[in-house]
Amino acid sequence: MAKETSKDVRVNAVPGTQNDDTIDFNSFRLSLDNLNSDTVIQTMIGEFIAPIVKLFYPRRAEVIQAELLSEEAAKFYGIPEVSAKLKDEDAKYIVVTAYDDFVDSLIRKPTGTADDAKMSFFDRALTLCLKQTSTFYGTKVIGDPIPEIGDIVWIDYADRANKRGGIYKGVAEKIGVMPGGIVASAYAAFENIVGTIGDMLGETPGNETLTPALADISDLCEGPIMEKGSSFGGGTVETVVIDGLPVAKDVAGYYVTMKGAARAAGVTLTTSSAMRESENVNTLGCPDGKADIPGQKTLYAKNCEGDVCDPKTAKDGESNHQKGNAFDIDMEMPSWNYSGNESYPNEITPIYKWMMLNAHNYGFIRGVDTERWHWEYVGAGSSQFAKVSRNHPSWDEFFINGEGVDTL
């Protein structure tokens, strides 16, 4: 009788065996021949994984680290789809780092030895691309066990297509047999490899975004009730007024937290645009209120002739400002009408430097590669360079030759 193949990811790490995933090996495969696109990191999952596999949910994953978080950490997730699934007054919050047997077994795991340096370019590229699929947030009801290293847990994704917004759903199987020291050294080697291949590709993911507790905004003046853009489902958005401008209320606390941290460091963040709707609005009923704050229709008409815009401007209904998570912040840097090809490493201002080093800690990242001033709140679990790669000229070499290199 043929020997049954083990489904334990640690014994037989065949893609998907632990979760009974179905793989079509005749489909498109990534190789050195098609690793020739500037967007390979962003498209690798969509173009490589999705077409060849049917994944089943919830999924089993192998724990390499787990810890309880304070109750305040519930505010740190920053991913609405995840937060909505974690509301439970009697639960403790938990974060688990775990290997999804399909995603992780596509690459060779680090061993913590010199052999890690021999990983192929293909393995390293996949390591970089899939690195962020391993963190899962969830709740632990009183009496439930805390996962240990080596245990098998149930996990899911709020965004299954892109494997983002990891959700921990409980222990599937108590094993806990993997020596902690070995796993720790292997994980450290894994992180080192990611840094190396990131430098090779010029696409280092950078640090993960965080979301500190919201600042109290109850003392801010109420702004107008505004309409979301059509691309974001429409509907109304309540606002408060900051720097005389309307800011979506559900994002304002995060922005005020970052603004306060910058002020404590001697840096003043001045907002030039935040929440927008199609038409102009005003905040004249509030301190420092403004009249005729441009809507998206006004800006598009001003900046665009036909489909050519300077600066780059989204059509009405499609700007992230109309979603409510985008902020234009004065960086005091040259070239407001920045074309995307110039670099000014000798003209980095204290404001821009502070934002480059710190914004991700408050859930904010650069959102448009031609606009140093455009920052978007994405919450926890994204990456510092998710939308603007670290080697783009608009970072002014800060993360290639400058002070930012040592922060990655």
N, C-alpha and C positions, 0 to 999 in steps of 0.2 A: 504494500500500500504506500502510495506516495506520501512523503512527509508534508504535513500542513505548513504553509508559510506563515510565520509569526506576523501578527498585526501590531506588535509593539514597536513603536518608532525607533526605540533605542537599539533593537535587535536587528531589524530589517527596514532601514529607512528608504523604502521605495515610495515614490511620490503617491500620496493618497491612500496607502494601504490601511492606515489606521482609521480612516474615515470612509472607506469604500468608494472613493472618488473614481470616476470613469475617465480614462485618458485615451485620446486618439493620437497615437504617435505618428500618423501619416499627415497630420496637419502641419502648419507653418512652424518652423523651428528657428530660433535665434542662433546666429553664428557670426563668426568674424566677418563673413561676407556681407552681412546686412547691418553690422554695427557701424554705420557710416552717417548717422543722422544726428544733428545737434540736439534733437529732442528725444534721443533714445531712452534716456532715463525716465522721462515722463510717459513715454508710450510703451515701454517694455511690458508692463503688466497687461495693458489693454490689447496689445498686438501679439503677445506671446502666450500668456497664461490663458486668458479668457476663451480663445477659440478652441483650445485643445482639451479642456477638462470640464466636467460637470461636477461642481463641488456641492457637498451636502452639509446642511446646517441644522442644529448647532454642530460645532466641530470639536473633536478631541485634540488637545494640545499638551505638550510636555513642559512642565514647570521648570524654569531655571532660577526663578527668584519670585518671592511674594512677600508683601508687607501690608499691615493695616495702616490706614490713614486716619487723620483726625476728622471730626465731623465737618469742619470747615472745608476740607478737601473736596467735599461734594460740589463746591463752587468752582473747583479748579478744572473740571473737565472741559468746559467751553464748547462742547459739541452737543447741541440741543438734542439730537437723536439719542445720544448716549445718556445724557442727564435725565431725559424723560423716562428712560427704562430703569433708572437707579433710585427713584423716589421711594423711600421706605423709612418711616420714622423710627422703626425698631431695629434698623440694620446698621452694621458697621461698614464703612467703606474700605475697599481693598484694591490694591493694584498688583497685577500678576504679569510677570514677563515669562512668556511661554513660546515654544516652537510649534507652529502649525505644521503637521507632518507633510502636507503637500507643498506648502510654500517653502519651508525650510529644507526639505530634502532635494529641492532643485539645485541646491548649492552644496559644496562640501563643507561640513562643519569645521570650525577651527579646533585644533587639538591642544593648543598651548605649547607647541613644540616648534622647532626650526622648520618642520615640514610645512608649516602654514605659509612660509614665504614662497613655496612652490605652487601655490594655487594658480590655476590657469586664469587668463584674462577673462574668459567666459564666466568662471565661478566668481571672480571678484566683481564683475559687472552686476551679476545677479545679487551678490551680497549687498552691494550698494543700493540696488533698486528695491530689494525686499526688506531691507533693514528695519523699516518702521512698522512692520506688521506684527511685532512681537509684544506690544504693551496692551493689556486688557484691564479695564476698570469695571468694578462691580460691587456687590454688597455681600456681607457675611451675616446671616441671621444668627442671633445668639444661640450657641449650642452646636453650630456647624463647625466642622474642622477647618483649620487654616491650611492651605496647600503647602506642601513641603517640596523641596527640590526632588525632581524625578516623578512626582505625582502626575496623573493624567487628569486634566480639567476640561470642562465644557466651555467653549468660547464662541463668539459670534462677532459680526461686524455690522455697525450701523450703516456703513456704506460698503456693501458687499462687492460691488463692481471694482472698487479701488482698494479694498482691504484697509479701510480707514475707520476710525472710531471703534476700536476693539472693546468688546463687552465680555466680562468674566461672568459665567453663569453657574458656577459651582464645581465641586470635586466629582469627577467621574469614577476615579479609581485611585485608592491610596496605595502608593508604592514607596516613595521616599527613600530610595536606596543609593542615589548618586552622591558621591562624596562632594561636599560643598567646595572644597579647595580646588578640585579639578575643574568643576564647572566655572568657578570664578575666574581661573586662569584662562580657560578656553574662551570665556566671554570677553575677557580683556583682549585676547588675541584677535577675536572677531572684530572688536571695535578698532584695533590698530589696522587691520586689513582694510576695513571700510575707509579709514583715513587715507591709506596709501592709494587705493584704487580711485578714491575721490579726487586726489590730486592729479592722477593720470588723466582722468576724464574731464577735469575742470568743473565737476558737478558735485563737489562735496555737499552733502545735505545740510551740514551745519548743525546747530543745536536745535533740539525740539522746542516748540513753543510751549509756554506755560500760561497759566491764568491765575494770578493772585486773587484774593478775596476782593469783592466789589467795594469801592468807596461809597459812602453814603451820599446820595444825590438829592435827598429830600429838601434841602435848602435851595436848590436851583429853581429858577423861574420856569414855569411850564411854557413850552413852545407850542406852535401850531400842530394840529393833528394832520399828518401828511399821508399821501398815497404811495405805496410801493410801486416799483416799475413792473410792467407787464411780464417781463422775463422772470420775475420772482413771485408770481402768483397774484399780484395786486394786493388789495386790502389796506387797511389803515395802520399807521405807525404813530404812537405817541412820542413826543419829543420833549426835551428840556433844552435850555439855552446855555451854550458855552461859547465864550468869546463873541457873543452877540449872534451866534448861528444856531439853528436847530440841529440837535443831535438825537438819534434814536435812543429812547429811554433804556432799552434793554442792553445797549452797548455803552451808554454814557458812563456807568460806574467803572468799567474797565479802563476807559480812556482817562477818567479823572484820577484813577489810581496811578497810571503811568505818568500823567501830567504832574502829579504831586511828587513822584519819585524823581522826575527830572528837575523840578524846582529845588528839591533838597540837595541836588548835585550842582546847583547853580546854573541850570539850563531852563530857559523858558520856551515852552512849546506853544506856538500861536497857530490856531486853526484858521484856515482861509476858506474851507468848504467842508461840509459834513453831509448830513441827510439832505437829499434833494427830491423834489417831485417834478412833474412835467412843467408846471407853471411857476412863476416867481412867487415868493412868499415874503412876509416881513415878521420881525420880532419886536416891533416898536413898543409893545407893552411891557418889555423887560429891560432891566438895566443894560446899557450898552447895546440896546436893540438896533436893528438895521432895517432899512426899507429896501424893497426890490432886490431881495436875495435871489440870484439867478437860478431858474429851473433848468432842467436838462434841455428843453426845447430852445431856450434862449442861448445857452452855451453852444449847442450844436449849430445854430444859425450864425453865431458870431465866429466860431472857429473853423467852420467847414464850408468848402465850395464843392458842390457835388458830393463825391465820396472822399475827397482829399481834405484832411483836417490837420491844423497846426495851432496848438498842440493836439495830440491824439485825443479824440473825444467820442464817447459812445453815443449811439443813437438813443432817442427818447425811449425809455422803458428798459434799456439794457445796461445802464451804468450801475456799478456796485454802490455808487452814492445813493441810488434809488432803492437799493436793498437795505441800506442803513449802516453797513459795516465799514465804509470807506471814509478816510479823513485826508484832506490835503493840509499838510503842515509845513509852514515856512521853514525851509532848511538854510536859508540865506546862502545858497550855493549859486554859482553862475549858470547862465543859460536856462531861463525858464522854459523857452521853446527848445528843449533839448532834443537833438535828433537821434540820440541813441548810440553814437559812435565816438563821442569825445570822452576823455578821462581827465580829471583835474586833481591828481593826488596831492598837489601842493596847496590846494585851496579848500580842503575839508574843514568845515566849520565845527565849532564845539557842539552845536545842535545836531548836525548830521552824524558826527562821531558818536555822540551819546546814543542816538537812535540805532545806529548800526550795531553797537555793542549791547544794547539793553532792550530794545523794543520786543524781541521775541520772548523775553521773560514776562511780558505783560500780555502775550497773545497776539501781538501785532507783527506783520511782515510787510515788506515792499510788495506792491500789487501790480505795478506797471513798469516795464523795464525802461521806458523812455521818461519816467517821471520820478525823480528822487523824492519828491514831496508827497507822493501818493502812498499811503499806508492803509492796510486793511486789518480789521480784527478777525482772526480766524480761530482764536481760542487754543486750548491745549491739544497736543497730538499732531500738529502739522510740523513743518520744518522751516528753518530760518530762510532757506533759499527755495521754497516750494514754487514760487512764481517768478523770481528773478535770480538766475544762477549766479554763483559767487564770483565768477570770472567776467561778468558783464561789465563793460566800461563804466557804467553809472555807479558802481561801487568804488570807483577811483582807486583801484589796486589795493584797497584796504585789506582785503582778505586773501590777497596773493603775495604782496610784498610788504604790507603794512602791519600795524599793530594787531589787526584782527586775526592774523594767521594763527597766533597762539591761543585763540579762544575757541577754535574749531575742534 
